[in-house]
Amino acid sequence: MSEPTLAPDVAAAVEAFAEYLTHERGRSRHTVRGYRSDLADLLRGLPVLSDLDLAHLRDRLAETRAAGAGRATLARRAAAARTFGAWAVRTGRLDTDPAIRLGSPRAGTVLPEVLDAGEAASVLDAATSGAAEDTPEALRDLLVLELLYATGIRVGELCGLDVDDVDESTRTLRVLGKGNRERTVVFGVPAARTLHRWREIGRPALVTAGSPPALLLGVRGGRLDPRVARTVVHRAIGAVPGLADTGPHGLRHAAATHLLEGGADLRYVQELLGHATLSTTQIYTHVTVDRLKVVHDQAHPRA
């Protein structure tokens, strides 16, 4: 569905705000696109930006709620309005911030669906069998799965890796995450084996004279598109009967949860995942507690 058409000065303000988010705040294209979409809906119908007031924002949120949007969507749009309002005042586009008193529902905590260790192993085993003949695409697809599960990095971060970001001797990756924050993550022996095979056999078969220094390449020699990587994960999980299609983020959730279940420190997992705050990582403690409750109920004589 196309975004609503905005009045010229409103559209110009939204674009200037997007530039601010991109170049000064270092937000990702995905995040900026989300802000644009939310603001296009919130600001539609305004003849000029100076007409923006609290009543207009509340009306738009009420319409969104009436259309069936959940609390998370409403909270996100209200947050977008507050961020935009503060920026508009700071840059002289508005005299007062109409969003400063805009309330929003608490988004609530949704626990992610997570593959257990056996299910994750089944996905990787199936992909390993497919890569047995060392075809370039099969090796690359196996490496996508191995690294996502081994490190918990995001798909965009994985596809953004260059060859020089990999240190096979220490089994580490240099990852550029959200807000251009750089971190180092480690990976295990199975991922290291697949990485070595990819670099020795798979990547040389796909590289061309015009290829970038990307670690992962597409079939035409360009940097692997995140959409292709997501398709790889969905296809691999779908190949194992009975598994929920959790997608790439499911492997990230699984990596974090299995580390915590194995005794890893919460702050280590925070660093591995690239979370800015510990509270974001703490969602995984709820997942592991839920599993402990299931085990307790099934096994304890006085459960």
WOQUIGI-V50627 format. One record per residue. RES is the residue in three letters. BURIAL is I if it has 24 or more other C-alpha atoms within 12 Angstrom, else O. Layout:
BEGIN
RES | BURIAL
RES | BURIAL
END
This chain:
BEGIN
MET | O
SER | O
GLU | O
PRO | O
THR | O
LEU | I
ALA | O
PRO | O
ASP | O
VAL | I
ALA | I
ALA | O
ALA | I
VAL | I
GLU | I
ALA | O
PHE | I
ALA | I
GLU | O
TYR | O
LEU | I
THR | O
HIS | O
GLU | O
ARG | O
GLY | O
ARG | O
SER | I
ARG | O
HIS | O
THR | O
VAL | I
ARG | O
GLY | O
TYR | I
ARG | I
SER | I
ASP | I
LEU | I
ALA | I
ASP | I
LEU | I
LEU | I
ARG | I
GLY | O
LEU | I
PRO | O
VAL | O
LEU | I
SER | I
ASP | O
LEU | I
ASP | I
LEU | I
ALA | O
HIS | I
LEU | I
ARG | I
ASP | O
ARG | I
LEU | I
ALA | I
GLU | O
THR | I
ARG | O
ALA | O
ALA | O
GLY | O
ALA | O
GLY | O
ARG | O
ALA | O
THR | I
LEU | I
ALA | I
ARG | I
ARG | I
ALA | I
ALA | I
ALA | I
ALA | I
ARG | I
THR | I
PHE | I
GLY | I
ALA | O
TRP | I
ALA | I
VAL | O
ARG | O
THR | O
GLY | O
ARG | I
LEU | I
ASP | O
THR | I
ASP | I
PRO | I
ALA | I
ILE | O
ARG | O
LEU | I
GLY | I
SER | I
PRO | O
ARG | O
ALA | O
GLY | O
THR | O
VAL | O
LEU | O
PRO | I
GLU | I
VAL | I
LEU | I
ASP | I
ALA | O
GLY | O
GLU | I
ALA | I
ALA | I
SER | O
VAL | I
LEU | I
ASP | O
ALA | I
ALA | I
THR | I
SER | O
GLY | O
ALA | I
ALA | O
GLU | O
ASP | I
THR | I
PRO | I
GLU | I
ALA | I
LEU | I
ARG | I
ASP | I
LEU | I
LEU | I
VAL | I
LEU | I
GLU | I
LEU | I
LEU | I
TYR | I
ALA | I
THR | I
GLY | I
ILE | I
ARG | I
VAL | I
GLY | I
GLU | I
LEU | I
CYS | I
GLY | I
LEU | I
ASP | I
VAL | I
ASP | O
ASP | I
VAL | I
ASP | O
GLU | O
SER | O
THR | O
ARG | I
THR | I
LEU | I
ARG | I
VAL | I
LEU | I
GLY | I
LYS | I
GLY | O
ASN | O
ARG | O
GLU | O
ARG | I
THR | I
VAL | I
VAL | I
PHE | I
GLY | O
VAL | O
PRO | O
ALA | I
ALA | I
ARG | O
THR | I
LEU | I
HIS | I
ARG | I
TRP | I
ARG | I
GLU | O
ILE | O
GLY | I
ARG | I
PRO | I
ALA | I
LEU | I
VAL | I
THR | O
ALA | O
GLY | O
SER | O
PRO | I
PRO | I
ALA | I
LEU | I
LEU | I
LEU | I
GLY | I
VAL | I
ARG | O
GLY | I
GLY | I
ARG | I
LEU | I
ASP | I
PRO | I
ARG | O
VAL | I
ALA | I
ARG | I
THR | O
VAL | I
VAL | I
HIS | I
ARG | I
ALA | I
ILE | I
GLY | O
ALA | O
VAL | O
PRO | O
GLY | O
LEU | I
ALA | O
ASP | I
THR | I
GLY | I
PRO | I
HIS | I
GLY | I
LEU | I
ARG | I
HIS | I
ALA | I
ALA | I
ALA | I
THR | I
HIS | I
LEU | I
LEU | I
GLU | I
GLY | O
GLY | O
ALA | O
ASP | O
LEU | I
ARG | I
TYR | I
VAL | I
GLN | I
GLU | I
LEU | I
LEU | I
GLY | I
HIS | I
ALA | O
THR | O
LEU | O
SER | O
THR | O
THR | I
GLN | I
ILE | I
TYR | I
THR | I
HIS | I
VAL | I
THR | I
VAL | O
ASP | O
ARG | O
LEU | O
LYS | O
VAL | O
VAL | O
HIS | O
ASP | O
GLN | O
ALA | O
HIS | O
PRO | O
ARG | O
ALA | O
END
